[in-house]
Amino acid sequence: MSKKRLVFAGTFLVALGALFIPIEGKAPAATGPTAKASALDLSGFSSAPPGAPLDLLFIHHSVGGQLLTDPGPEKEKASCVYEAHPNGGGLRRKLTEQGYRVHEASYGSEIGEDTDLFHWAPKFRDKMDKVLRVSLNDEVLPEGEVNRIVVFKSCYPNNRFRGEGTAPGNPAGPELTVWNAKAALTSLLPELAKRKDTLFVYLTAPANVLKRSTEPAWKWTAKRILGKPTDEEIAQRQADLARSFNNWVKSPEGWLNGYPEKNVVVFDYYDVLTNRGESNFSLHGSLGNTDNHPSSEGNEKTADELVPFINRAVRRAGLVP
């Protein structure tokens, strides 16, 4: 094609794009399915403090560290272990007030380094004894003391599914499909069942925000003409798959269906950040809902719900009367 024709084609696409591109390039509102699933009902158990000191470990990266710490100017004492952060949710303080002794494992430590969905089964299979001894990263609890509660989560990239995949899925991945993710969590349960005296609290990965498209008009238009998905459409599809997967994770008819023990529970962090199905994207992102890290408001809301949830779960698991 001649240079003149290329210039004309590019000009035509840009002009045509002006007819379709959302005003000011803003991404459209989430419109995918937001069907909710019922979660395990813990309402029959008291939400009061446990009444006995319990050691609790949270395995996390940046989002979890910010959820734990108090809001304030950023002050980091170890990688993603904060003394304060603008996105702080105050969870550590609120748990401590209930009588829990809170410990952390994050980036750079043996237990905290790998936290994607495909890492959990190998980590708990091969390093469970070390998990239960963590005080802070690679530091260990005094002899004879163990973590009775282990809270663990993956981060928001684990909600960027590439498709449904094929049943029954591969627990090792590596492609992040819904079926591979289901297989990974299913392969984890036999390891958790070996520790009936330990409560495992899985937090679903936090939702991604719906970001403004940065695609040039000509590229967006070309994709529309060729029938290829735009960046926004890819993000919407990922968010819809994330809703479907996390519904399965928390549903008694999903991940834990047939699991005979009472030492595993799911807290739906994803659902909290999406305002319980108002969207399939986070509505509590930081920096004006442009950053995937949840804001202080979103984290404080999460902490307020998570503390009584854990109080009920420890009673269900038989850790306290």
HUGI-V34656 format. One record per backbone hydrogen bond with DSSP energy under -0.5 kcal/mol. NH is the residue of the N-H (numbers start at 0). CO is the residue of the C=O. Records with the same first field share a line. If there is no record, write none. Layout:
NH: CO + CO
This chain:
5: 1
6: 2
7: 3
8: 4
9: 5
10: 6
11: 7
12: 8
13: 9
14: 10
15: 11
16: 12
17: 13
18: 14 + 15
19: 15 + 16
20: 16
24: 21
25: 22
39: 249
41: 39
44: 41
50: 97
53: 98
55: 100
56: 148
57: 102
58: 56 + 150
59: 57 + 104
64: 60
65: 61
66: 62
67: 63
68: 64
69: 82
71: 84
74: 83
76: 80
77: 80
80: 77
81: 79
82: 74
83: 74
84: 69
87: 84
88: 65 + 68
89: 68
90: 66
91: 67
92: 67
93: 89
94: 90
95: 91
96: 92
97: 93 + 94
98: 95
99: 94
100: 53
101: 99
102: 55
103: 134
104: 57
108: 105
112: 108
114: 112
118: 115
119: 115 + 116
122: 118
123: 119
124: 120
125: 121
126: 122
127: 123
130: 126
131: 127
132: 129
133: 129 + 130
134: 138
135: 138
136: 103
138: 135
140: 132
144: 141
146: 131
147: 54 + 145
148: 54
149: 198
150: 56
151: 200
152: 58
153: 202
157: 154
158: 155
159: 156
160: 158
161: 175
168: 165
170: 168
172: 169
176: 174
177: 162
178: 163
180: 176
181: 177
182: 178
183: 179
184: 180
185: 181
186: 182
187: 183 + 184
188: 184 + 185
189: 185
190: 187
191: 187
192: 188
193: 189 + 190
194: 191
197: 194
198: 147
199: 197 + 262
200: 149 + 198
201: 199 + 264
202: 151 + 200
203: 201 + 266
205: 153
210: 208
212: 24
219: 215
220: 216
221: 217
222: 218
223: 219
224: 220
225: 221
226: 222 + 223
227: 222
233: 229
234: 230
235: 231
236: 232
237: 233
238: 234
239: 235
240: 236
241: 237
242: 238
243: 239
244: 240
245: 241
246: 242
247: 243
248: 244
249: 245
250: 246
253: 250
254: 247
255: 250
256: 253
258: 255
259: 257
264: 199
266: 201
267: 265
268: 266
271: 267
272: 268
273: 269
274: 271
275: 270
277: 273 + 274
278: 273
281: 207
282: 272
285: 290 + 292
288: 284
289: 285
290: 285
294: 283
298: 294
299: 295
300: 296
301: 297
302: 298
303: 299
304: 300
305: 301
306: 302
307: 303
308: 304
309: 305
310: 306
311: 307
312: 308
313: 309
314: 310
315: 311
316: 312
317: 314
318: 313
319: 313
